[in-house]
Amino acid sequence: MNNRKNEDKRGTMLPEAWLTEVRGTFNKTYAPQCKAHGKSFDVHAETHPDELVLAVSFFNAEKPEQIPTTYVVSADLSGKAPAQKMLDTLVDSAGVFFDQYFANPDWNDYFGEWTEAEVRGIEFFYIVNRENIRLSLLADQLLGSDDDLS
């Protein structure tokens, strides 16, 4: 999974129990949209020495060749904000994005550059793209060792 600071080493994945809970929340919150589109949400998150990265994809698990919509958000681990508050803010920002995404049936506003934002005193950066995070993580495993992607 690409991170904003382009660190060569892999990040440390957040606990699967937390990812499962967040994934379930998105799938439950947007159940009508998931059913209508035949898609579901996937959530991945990892920490780097000075960064937290969260990716939320709306994708078709049955047809991985279909291009997903992915919201990736990154925040600096500066120690200024409590970790739980930072995580909650990043998850909330993904929810705000998908609220807007589903509110406009013709939404097509993908962009390839990190955009800065701030919510509740937490500064973060986000990008919206078509990356299949599952395939990216699989590629990282196939191409790199446990310690280094280069």
C-alpha positions in Angstrom: 0.0 0.0 0.0 1.4 3.4 -1.0 1.9 5.9 1.7 2.1 9.7 1.4 5.7 9.9 2.5 6.9 7.1 0.1 8.7 5.2 2.7 10.5 2.2 1.3 9.8 -0.1 4.2 6.5 -1.8 4.8 4.3 -0.4 7.4 2.9 -2.3 10.4 -0.7 -3.4 9.8 -3.3 -2.4 12.4 -4.8 -5.3 14.2 -7.2 -7.4 12.1 -9.9 -7.2 14.8 -10.0 -3.4 14.5 -10.0 -3.6 10.6 -12.8 -6.1 10.8 -14.9 -3.8 13.0 -14.4 -0.8 10.8 -15.1 -2.9 7.6 -18.3 -4.1 9.2 -19.3 -0.6 10.2 -18.9 0.7 6.6 -20.7 -2.4 5.2 -23.6 -1.9 7.6 -23.9 1.8 7.3 -23.9 1.7 3.5 -25.8 -1.7 3.1 -28.4 -0.3 0.6 -25.6 1.0 -1.6 -23.6 -2.2 -1.3 -26.6 -4.2 -2.3 -27.5 -1.9 -5.2 -23.9 -1.9 -6.7 -23.1 -5.5 -5.8 -20.0 -4.3 -3.9 -18.7 -4.1 -0.4 -16.1 -2.2 1.6 -12.6 -3.3 2.3 -10.4 -1.5 4.9 -6.6 -1.6 5.4 -4.5 0.5 7.7 -0.9 0.6 8.6 1.5 2.7 10.6 5.0 3.9 9.6 7.5 5.6 11.9 5.9 9.0 11.5 2.7 8.3 9.6 -0.7 6.5 9.8 -2.4 5.4 6.6 -6.0 4.2 6.2 -7.5 3.0 2.9 -11.2 2.3 2.4 -12.2 0.7 -0.9 -15.6 0.2 -2.3 -15.1 -2.8 -4.5 -16.5 -6.1 -5.9 -14.8 -9.0 -4.2 -16.4 -11.4 -6.6 -15.0 -9.6 -9.6 -11.6 -8.1 -8.7 -11.1 -6.9 -12.3 -13.8 -4.3 -11.7 -12.1 -1.0 -10.7 -12.9 0.1 -7.1 -13.2 3.5 -5.6 -10.6 4.0 -3.0 -10.2 6.7 -0.4 -6.8 6.8 1.2 -6.1 9.1 4.1 -2.8 9.8 5.9 -1.9 11.7 9.0 1.4 12.4 10.7 2.2 10.6 13.9 3.4 13.7 15.7 2.3 12.8 19.2 0.1 15.9 19.4 -3.2 14.0 19.1 -4.1 10.8 20.9 -3.9 7.8 18.6 -7.6 6.9 19.1 -8.8 10.4 18.3 -6.6 10.4 15.1 -8.0 7.0 14.0 -11.6 8.1 14.7 -11.1 11.2 12.7 -9.6 9.4 9.7 -12.4 6.9 9.7 -15.0 9.7 10.0 -13.3 11.5 7.0 -13.8 8.3 5.0 -17.5 8.3 6.0 -17.9 11.9 4.9 -16.3 11.1 1.6 -18.5 8.1 0.9 -21.6 10.1 2.0 -20.7 12.6 -0.8 -19.8 9.8 -3.2 -23.2 8.1 -2.8 -25.2 11.3 -2.8 -24.1 12.0 -6.4 -24.8 9.2 -8.9 -22.6 10.8 -11.5 -19.6 11.3 -9.1 -16.3 11.0 -10.9 -13.9 13.3 -9.1 -10.8 11.1 -8.8 -7.5 12.9 -8.3 -3.9 11.7 -8.0 -2.5 14.3 -5.6 -2.7 14.4 -1.8 -5.0 17.1 -0.6 -4.7 18.6 2.9 -7.7 18.9 5.2 -8.4 19.4 8.9 -11.2 18.0 11.1 -11.5 18.5 14.9 -7.9 19.8 15.1 -6.4 16.8 13.3 -4.6 17.6 10.1 -4.6 14.9 7.4 -4.1 14.3 3.7 -6.3 12.3 1.4 -6.4 11.0 -2.1 -9.2 9.4 -4.1 -8.2 6.9 -6.7 -9.1 3.6 -8.4 -6.4 1.5 -6.6 -7.3 -2.0 -5.7 -5.6 -2.1 -2.3 -5.9 -5.9 -2.0 -3.9 -6.3 -5.3 -1.4 -3.7 -4.2 -0.8 -5.5 -0.9 -0.4 -8.8 -2.7 2.1 -7.3 -5.2 4.1 -5.9 -2.2 4.2 -9.4 -0.7 5.3 -10.9 -4.0 7.9 -8.3 -4.9 9.5 -7.5 -1.6 10.9 -9.1 1.5 9.4 -8.6 4.9 11.7 -5.7 5.7 12.2 -3.8 2.4 10.2 -3.2 -0.8 13.3 -2.2 -2.8 
